[in-house]
Amino acid sequence: MNAFTGQTFQMNQIINFKEVIRLIGLSRATIYNIMNERHKQYDVTFPKQVHLTVGRVGWFAREINQWIEVKLASR
């Protein structure tokens, strides 16, 4: 199964925060909580950011897809 059904992407494509929000269906605040080690919603399995420039980050589409697949498999 592929969480990106109906979409094409390159294996190492970097996607921005808005695309991550759209793909996983969580709010910006919830994603920040998932990435915050001190928050109760912290998820160590959530993909790490790729720092592109001083003020810009992204995520590998493949890693976001894998994270979604793990969540689907664990239900």
C-alpha positions as CSV (number, residue, x, y, z in Angstrom):
1,M,0.0,0.0,0.0
2,N,1.1,3.5,-0.7
3,A,-0.1,6.6,1.3
4,F,0.6,8.7,-1.8
5,T,-1.9,6.8,-4.0
6,G,-2.7,8.8,-7.1
7,Q,0.4,10.9,-6.7
8,T,3.8,10.7,-8.3
9,F,6.9,11.6,-6.4
10,Q,10.6,11.0,-6.7
11,M,12.2,8.6,-4.2
12,N,14.3,11.4,-2.6
13,Q,11.8,14.2,-3.2
14,I,11.8,16.8,-0.4
15,I,8.4,18.1,0.6
16,N,7.6,21.2,2.6
17,F,5.6,21.6,5.8
18,K,2.3,22.4,4.1
19,E,2.6,19.2,2.0
20,V,3.4,17.1,5.2
21,I,0.3,18.6,6.8
22,R,-1.8,17.8,3.8
23,L,-0.5,14.2,3.5
24,I,-0.8,13.1,7.1
25,G,-3.9,15.2,8.0
26,L,-2.6,16.6,11.3
27,S,-2.4,20.3,12.2
28,R,0.8,22.3,12.3
29,A,0.6,22.4,16.1
30,T,0.2,18.7,16.4
31,I,3.2,18.0,14.1
32,Y,5.3,20.3,16.2
33,N,4.2,18.4,19.3
34,I,5.1,15.1,17.7
35,M,8.6,16.5,17.0
36,N,9.1,18.0,20.5
37,E,10.9,15.6,22.8
38,R,9.4,17.2,25.9
39,H,5.8,16.9,24.8
40,K,3.5,14.0,25.7
41,Q,2.7,13.6,21.9
42,Y,6.3,13.1,21.0
43,D,6.9,10.3,18.5
44,V,10.5,9.2,18.1
45,T,9.5,7.5,14.8
46,F,8.4,10.7,13.1
47,P,10.9,11.6,10.3
48,K,13.5,14.1,11.0
49,Q,13.6,17.4,9.1
50,V,16.1,18.1,6.4
51,H,17.7,21.6,6.8
52,L,17.7,23.2,3.4
53,T,18.7,26.8,4.3
54,V,19.0,28.8,7.4
55,G,15.2,29.3,7.6
56,R,13.9,26.5,5.5
57,V,13.3,22.8,6.2
58,G,11.7,19.9,4.5
59,W,11.1,16.2,4.8
60,F,11.8,13.3,2.5
61,A,8.5,12.2,0.9
62,R,9.6,8.5,1.2
63,E,10.1,8.8,5.0
64,I,6.7,10.5,5.5
65,N,5.1,7.7,3.4
66,Q,6.9,5.0,5.5
67,W,5.8,6.7,8.8
68,I,2.2,6.7,7.5
69,E,2.5,3.0,6.4
70,V,3.7,2.0,9.9
71,K,0.7,3.8,11.5
72,L,-1.7,2.1,9.2
73,A,-0.1,-1.3,9.9
74,S,-0.3,-0.9,13.6
75,R,-4.1,-0.4,13.8
